Amino acid sequence: MYRNYEEFLEKNKDLFTKHKVEIIYEDTTKETNNVIISFKDPITSNGAMTISYIDGYITINGDYGTSVYTWYNGTNHILAHMNFGFSYSLEKLVAVDGEKQEFSYDMFVEDLEEVVGSLRENDPDLDLSELNMQPSGVEDIHSMVCWARDNRIFNEIDDVYDYGVYSLGLHLHTKIFIRWMGFQEALKQYENTNKYIITFGVGQLVGIHPNPNSVMLIVTGGNMEDARQKVFDSKIGKNFFTSYRYNDEAERFKEEFDMVEYTMEELLGEK
C-alpha cells in the first residue's frame, strides 16, 4: 500500500527496466496522430501492456488491468502526455470505482490521528474525549463512510469535509500507479524510437572534437540506414565507427563509458 504516487515510484524504480517498446500501429498525420504500442519484457509476458492513443483516448491494458484516460483532443500527439502529472491525469481516469480505491484499517487509524490533531489545533476547546480512535466494525470503504457520518463529534463540525474525514484509510489501488508508471516509461522509449547513436574511435573527428571516444552522436531517421546517410552527407562523412539503436545502448554507454550526447548541430558547431 502506498500513500501517494511519489512513494510508489521511490520503492519501485526498477519495475520496468527490462521492458521494451514495439510500435504496433502508427499514424502520426496532423489529423489523427493515432498510435498503438506494446511495452513488455522480451523474455517474459509478465507485466506486459498495450498502450493505445486513438482519437484522444488513451487506453492502458495488460497484466495490471485496464485504465482509460479521456483527453478528447485527437490532434494531440501521445508524447504530449509525458508532461502531465499523475494528479491531473487521475482526474481524467475512467475506471470502476471499486478498483480506484482500497481501504486499509491501519491507514484509517493513522489518518484519524492526523485529523484529530488538526481539529485540536484549530479548536482547543473541542471535546474529543468520546471519540474512539480504534473503532470496531470499520473494515471497508462503505463502513468507514457510515461510521464517519454517524459519528456525533464529526456531525458537529461544519467543515468536516476539509479535514478529509470521509477519505480516512482510503488509497488508490496499486495497479493504477503501475499502469501510469508503465505508460510514462513507455513514452520515454517511444520518443527515442527513431533515434540512433553514432560512435567514433581514435583518430576520427579530427578538428571537430578533442575526445572522439566520448562522443555519442544522436541522429533521428526513419531507420538505421537513413540516420547513417545523414552523417555521410555531413562534414563528418564516413569517419565514424558504428551505429546503434538509441533505446538499446544509450544508458549503458553513458554509465559505463561516460559518453555524452550530441546532436549533429552541436557537434559541428552549427547551433
WOQUIVEN-V723901 format. One record per run of one state. SS is the DSSP state (a for helix, b for strand, c for the rest). FROM is the first residue (numbers start at 1). TO is the last residue. If there is no record, write none. Layout:
# WOQUIVEN-V723901
ss: [SS;SS]
from: [FROM;FROM]
to: [TO;TO]
This chain:
# WOQUIVEN-V723901
ss: [c;a;c;b;c;b;c;b;c;b;c;b;c;a;c;a;c;b;c;a;b;c;a;c;a;c;a;c;a;c;a;c;b;c;a;c;b;c;a;b;c;a;c;b;a;c;b;c;a;c]
from: [1;5;12;19;28;34;42;49;55;57;63;65;71;78;84;86;92;93;95;97;101;104;105;123;141;151;152;156;160;164;165;168;170;173;174;192;195;200;212;215;221;224;233;242;246;258;260;263;264;268]
to: [4;11;18;27;33;41;48;54;56;62;64;70;77;83;85;91;92;94;96;100;103;104;122;140;150;151;155;159;163;164;167;169;172;173;191;194;199;211;214;220;223;232;241;245;257;259;262;263;267;271]
